[in-house]
C-alpha cells in the first residue's frame, strides 16, 4: 500500500507546555486509523496539527510527497485538501442539508453542486433529505450530514474529531460501523480521534494508543488487546486484572491461583517477580476445577454475565460466563485459567 500521510517526530506546544512529543505515524491510502487515549493525552492536538490548525515546533507532516507542516512552516488548512468532521458537527442552522453539504464546494455550477450533494447524501443514507434543516434531523442524521459535507470536495484524507461523542451508546456503536462501511466503500483514508476503545476497535484498521503526548503502541485492535506493549496499554485497553506471580520458566508463571503456562517465552531471570494480566475471557467456568472463586459482583450483559470472583487469597478476577451460567452473590464457582497467550510485566519494585 502507498503511504498517503506521514507524521515524523512532531512536537506541538501551548506556550511552554508540550502537548505532543516525538509523535510519528503513517497512514496508508484507503486505511482508517484511530488515535485513542484519555482526555488531555494530546490526540486532538495531533489531529489539529495534521489539519493545519496547530503549528508543529519540531518534525514534519507530509501529505503524499508534499510537506504540509514543519517548524516555521504551516500550509493553511484550506490548501491541504483534507475533510474535517467536528465533534459538534458545526452545521449551519440557517442552511438546509443540501446547502450544508455544498458549503465547501468551489468554482462549479449550482447544477453540479446539487448532483454532488444528491450523490453524497445517497452514500451516507440520507437520500431525499436535501431540503430539510439541521433542527429537523436526529443526532445521528446530523452526524451523517457532517460526514457528507466532508466527503463532498473529494478530500485526500478525512479527519474526524470525537465524531460520535454526542450520541447515546447504542447509536454510537451502530453509527461507527456505518461510517466505517461508508468510508471503506468509497476508499476514503481517514483519521479518527476518540477516547472510546469500543469505537476505535469498531472503526479502525490500526489504532495508536496515546498517553502524555506520545503514541505508546501503534497496532491492530487485536494486538492491542492480546499483545499490549506496556502496562499502560494493558490497563487502558479492555478489562482485566493483574495477578502477582513468579517466573518459574520462560513460559510459565506461578501464581496464587496455580501455575499458568502459555505460548510466550520471557527472557527474565528465573524467580523474577511479575504481574500477569488476566482478561475476563482467560477465566473459564469449570465445575470440576479445584480452583474456586466466590461471586462478589455480577453484571448481566445479555448473552454473557460478567462475574467478579474473589479467590481464597483475597485477590479478585473478572470472568465472562455464558448467561445461562447463573450464580448468586456469595456462591463459590469452579474456574480454570486458560491464558494460553501470556501477557506479563516485570515488577521492578520487587524484582530490583
Secondary structure, DSSP 8 states (H G I E B T S, - for coil): --EEEEEEEEEEEETTEEEEEEEEEEEETT-EEEEE--TTSSHHHHHHHHHTSS--SEEEEEETTEEEEETTEE--GGGS-EEEE-TT----TTSBHHHHHHTT--SS-HHHHHHHHHHHHHHTT-TT-TT-BGGGS-HHHHHHHHHHHHHHT--SEEEEESTTTTS-HHHHHHHHHHHHHHHHHHT-EEEEEES-HHHHHHH-SEEEEEETTEEEEEE-HHHHHHS-SSHHHHHHSS--EEEEEEEEETTEEEETTEEEE-S----S-TT-EEEEEE-GGGEEE-TT-S-EEEEEEEEE-SSEEEEEEE-TTS-EEEEEEETTS---TT-EEEEEE---S--EEE-HHHH-
